[in-house]
Amino acid sequence: MPGRDNFHSVMRIGPVQIGTHRDRNGRTVHAAVCTADRCGWSADYSSGTAAQLAARTHRCRVR
């Protein structure tokens, strides 16, 4: 049975939200997800700094 995927330390930079969670191996992972309609961009990073940099430089292709 999979464990719950609880996000904490959630922050928002523009349309991108960053949250911290544990992956299925127990490692801490930082997820960056664009919340704009029809964008669909998301990525996991091993450090919060990398996730923040990706959020600041993300540009949605959908206009």
Backbone hydrogen bonds in HBPLUS format (Angstrom, degrees):
<---DONOR---> <-ACCEPTOR-->    atom                        ^
c    i                          cat <-CA-CA->   ^        H-A-AA   ^      H-
h    n   atom  resd res      DA  || num        DHA   H-A  angle D-A-AA Bond
n    s   type  num  typ     dist DA aas  dist angle  dist       angle   num
A0008-HIS N   A0020-THR O   2.89 MM  12  5.31 155.2  1.95 147.4 155.7     1
A0020-THR N   A0008-HIS O   2.92 MM  12  5.31 166.4  1.94 166.2 166.7     2
A0011-MET N   A0018-ILE O   2.85 MM   7  5.27 154.1  1.91 149.3 158.0     3
A0018-ILE N   A0011-MET O   2.77 MM   7  5.27 166.5  1.79 157.6 161.1     4
A0013-ILE N   A0016-VAL O   2.81 MM   3  5.32 165.6  1.83 164.4 168.2     5
A0016-VAL N   A0013-ILE O   3.08 MM   3  5.32 154.1  2.15 129.4 128.0     6
A0035-THR N   A0015-PRO O   2.85 MM  20  5.53 168.7  1.86 151.5 155.0     7
A0017-GLN N   A0033-VAL O   2.82 MM  16  5.34 163.2  1.85 157.9 155.9     8
A0033-VAL N   A0017-GLN O   2.87 MM  16  5.34 161.0  1.91 155.0 161.5     9
A0019-GLY N   A0031-ALA O   2.94 MM  12  5.38 155.5  2.00 150.2 158.2    10
A0031-ALA N   A0019-GLY O   2.81 MM  12  5.38 163.4  1.84 167.6 167.6    11
A0021-HIS N   A0029-VAL O   2.91 MM   8  5.47 164.0  1.94 161.6 167.0    12
A0029-VAL N   A0021-HIS O   2.73 MM   8  5.47 172.7  1.73 172.1 173.6    13
A0023-ASP N   A0027-ARG O   2.88 MM   4  5.55 156.9  1.93 157.4 161.8    14
A0026-GLY N   A0023-ASP O   2.98 MM   3  5.35 165.4  2.00 116.5 120.2    15
A0030-HIS N   A0045-TYR O   2.85 MM  15  5.09 178.4  1.85 160.4 160.0    16
A0045-TYR N   A0030-HIS O   2.71 MM  15  5.09 151.6  1.78 146.9 157.0    17
A0032-ALA N   A0043-ALA O   2.87 MM  11  5.43 166.7  1.89 165.3 169.8    18
A0043-ALA N   A0032-ALA O   2.91 MM  11  5.43 147.3  2.02 150.9 160.3    19
A0034-CYS N   A0041-TRP O   3.00 MM   7  5.50 174.2  2.00 156.3 157.2    20
A0039-CYS N   A0036-ALA O   3.35 MM   3  5.67 161.0  2.39 129.4 126.1    21
A0051-ALA N   A0047-SER O   3.30 MM   4  6.62 155.6  2.36 142.9 149.4    22
A0052-GLN N   A0048-GLY O   2.95 MM   4  6.18 153.5  2.02 147.5 154.5    23
A0053-LEU N   A0049-THR O   2.98 MM   4  6.18 156.1  2.03 146.6 153.0    24
A0054-ALA N   A0050-ALA O   3.00 MM   4  6.19 158.9  2.04 146.4 152.0    25
A0055-ALA N   A0051-ALA O   2.98 MM   4  6.17 149.4  2.07 141.4 149.9    26
A0056-ARG N   A0052-GLN O   2.97 MM   4  6.20 152.8  2.04 146.5 153.4    27
A0057-THR N   A0053-LEU O   3.07 MM   4  6.25 143.8  2.21 145.1 154.3    28
A0058-HIS N   A0054-ALA O   2.98 MM   4  5.84 116.4  2.40 139.0 152.1    29
